[in-house]
Amino acid sequence: MKTKKIIVAGSTRNNSYSQRLANHIVEPFREDYETDLIKISHLSFYRQDYQTANAPAEYEDFWSKTRSSDAVLLFRTENLRSQ
């Protein structure tokens, strides 16, 4: 059984640097690992209330995928100009 890795590209922009970097880094491991690239562009703004009840279906799906994985690799956005 292959180790399951989840890759989260933190940028919502199409063809973003972080998404391209994630694909490039993960490519050599695809033979040995089961990988799944999760995009976050469809997720609404997060509210802490979602942890207790009435979470949107897209969050339930996101959490289900991350909980069932052996590892999560997070590539955050490249726009740091606001910091």
Secondary structure, DSSP 8 states (H G I E B T S, - for coil): --EEEEEEE---STT-HHHHHHHHHHGGGTTTEEEEEEE-TT-----GGGGTS---HHHHHHHHHHHTSSEEEEE--S--TT-
